[in-house]
Amino acid sequence: MGYVADRWHKTRPKPDDPECGEHKGLVASKAHGKGKRWQARYDDPNGNEVTSLWRTKTEAEAEIVKQESAKQTGSWLDPKAGRVTVKQFAYDTWLPSLNIIGRTQTEYEGVLRRYVVPEWGNREIRSIKPSEAGAWQKLLVTKYKLKGTYPNRVSRYVRGIFRLAVIDRVIYVSPFEQIPAPAADEKATQPPDVSQVRQLIAAAYNDRWKAMIELNALTGLRSGEIRGLRLDRIDFLRRTMLVNQQLVYEKGGGMYFDELKTGAGLRTLPLSQRAVDLLAAYVHKYPPREGGPGEGLVFVMADGGLIGESTLDYALKSTCKKAKVAARHWHELRHHYASVLIAGRENPKVVQKRLGHKDVMTTLRTYAHLFAEAEEQTRDVLDAAWAEPGETGSTEESPRQGGRIPESRRSQGVLKQVSG
C-alpha cells in the first residue's frame, strides 16, 4: 500500500503496512502499486503547495530536504518551470521583457522563426545541453550560411533567451555558459578620407545631396537620423544638434518617425562651425515645409516627400559613379566621421558618445584598426612628454594638423609672474 511522505500534515500511520513502521507524517497514497508510491509535499517560496512522486520513502524525504535547503539558500527552482518549450519562453517571456522598438522586434522575431524554432522550438528549455548549444552555433554557418558578424549577432540574441531563463529561475544554468560565441568576423572599415569626401560633394547632382553628404561627414549621423533631422533640433547659437529620432521603413507600415534604437543613441552633438554654416545656408535657401509629411524636416525630396533609405543609397552610388571613384555606402560617411575623431586623438569614450554606440566595446571592435594606426602618434606624445628641457620634441605647444584640440584634452590655465 502506498503512502505520502508529508512534511506538514501529521496523520496516524497504518500499522498494517510493513514499510510504515513508526514514521510520522505518512498518509495513504493513490499511487498504490504503481511504482512511484511515495509523494513528497512541500510549499514553494510563495506558499503554493508542490508535490512529486518517488519510488521509495527515502527518495521522497530526500526531495523534501533538498527543496527546503534550496529555499533557505535562495537557489530554489520550480521543478515544473523548465518544462516550458524554448518557443514558448522566447515568445511569451523573453520578447515582452525587451525594451525594443517595433522594427527591432520584427528583426528578433525573424531570428526566432528562421534559426531557433526549426531546431529547438518544441524542446523543453531545460533539455538543451551545452553540446547541443555549441552544435547549433555551427549550424548558423554550415546549414544557414550566415556570414560576417551575423552568426555572432544571432547567437547573442539566443544566448539572451537562456540567460533570462536563468534569471527567472526556470533553469539552473544556461547551456551556453561555457560555450564561446562565434567570432565577430568584421571586415576592417576603410572609410573615405577628406579629399575623397570632397570629390563626392563636388560630384553630387544637386544641393540636397551635396549638403547631406557633407553634413554626414561632419556629424556621423545614421541614415535614418539625417533623413529625420528637424530644424528645431539644431541650436545655431550654441552650435549643437539634438539627435532624438529617426526615419525608418517597416514592411507593411511604410516610412514613419520612431525613437532611436537605444538610449545611447539619444545624444547632443557639438557642431563645427563648418557644419553650422552649411546648415544655415541650406535652410535659408530651402526653408523647411510647414505642412505635409516632411513638415519641419531639413532634408526632403523636391516635392516635399520623405527621403527613403534606398533613395539615399542610390544617390550616393550615382555620385560615386559620376566622380569616378569606388562605390560607397552611406554608412561609410559615418565611418569617416569616426576616423577623423580617432586620428585627432579623441579617446574611445568620446568617439562612442558622438556615434551613439551602446557601449565602448562596440566602438573599439568596429574601429580597432584605426586606433592601432594611431600607435605612432602615441609614441610621439610620450616622447614629447618625457623629453628633457632643450631636447627635440620638448616644445610647450605642439600644434597638430588642423590646429584642433581634442575634446578629451582639457586645457589648463598657467599663472606666471612677469617683471613690470
C-alpha positions, 0 to 999 in steps of 0.5 A: 500500500502506498503512502505520502511522505508529508512534511506538514500534515501529521496523520496516524500511520497504518500499522498494517503496512510493513514499510510504515513502521513508526514514521510520522507524517505518512498518509495513504497514497493513490499511487498504490502499486504503481511504482512511484508510491511515495509523494513528497509535499512541500510549499514553494517560496510563495506558499503554493503547495508542490508535490512529486512522486518517488519510488521509495520513502527515502527518495521522497524525504530526500526531495523534501530536504533538498527543496527546503535547503534550496529555499533557505539558500535562495537557489530554489527552482520550480521543478515544473518551470523548465518544462516550458518549450524554448518557443514558448519562453522566447515568445511569451517571456523573453520578447515582452521583457525587451525594451525594443522598438517595433522594427527591432522586434520584427528583426528578433522575431525573424531570428526566432522563426528562421534559426531557433524554432526549426531546431529547438522550438518544441524542446523543453528549455531545460533539455538543451545541453551545452553540446547541443548549444555549441552544435547549433552555433555551427549550424548558423554557418554550415546549414544557414550560411550566415556570414560576417558578424551575423552568426555572432549577432544571432547567437547573442540574441539566443544566448539572451533567451537562456540567460533570462531563463536563468534569471527567472529561475526556470533553469539552473544554468544556461547551456551556453555558459561555457560555450564561446560565441562565434567570432565577430568576423568584421571586415576592417572599415576603410572609410573615405578620407577628406579629399575623397569626401570632397570629390563626392560633394563636388560630384553630387547632382544637386544641393540636397545631396551635396549638403547631406553628404557633407553634413554626414561627414561632419556629424556621423549621423545614421541614415535614418537620423539625417533623413529625420533631422528637424530644424528645431533640433539644431541650436545655431547659437550654441552650435549643437544638434539634438539627435532624438529620432529617426526615419525608418521603413517597416514592411507593411507600415511604410516610412514613419518617425520612431525613437532611436534604437537605444538610449545611447543613441539619444545624444547632443552633438557639438557642431563645427562651425563648418557644419553650422554654416552649411546648415544655415545656408541650406535652410535659408535657401530651402526653408523647411515645409510647414505642412505635409509629411516632411513638415519641419524636416531639413532634408526632403525630396523636391516635392516635399516627400520623405527621403527613403533609405534606398533613395539615399543609397542610390544617390550616393552610388550615382555620385560615386559613379559620376566622380569616378571613384569606388562605390560607397555606402552611406554608412561609410560617411559615418565611418569617416566621421569616426576616423577623423575623431580617432586620428585627432586623438579623441579617446574611445569614450568620446568617439562612442558618445558622438556615434551613439554606440551602446557601449565602448566595446562596440566602438573599439571592435568596429574601429580597432584598426584605426586606433592601432594606426594611431600607435605612432602618434602615441609614441610621439606624445610620450616622447614629447612628454618625457623629453628633457628641457632643450631636447627635440620634441620638448616644445610647450605647444605642439600644434597638430594638423588642423590646429584642433584640440581634442575634446578629451584634452582639457586645457589648463590655465598657467599663472606666471609672474612677469617683471613690470 
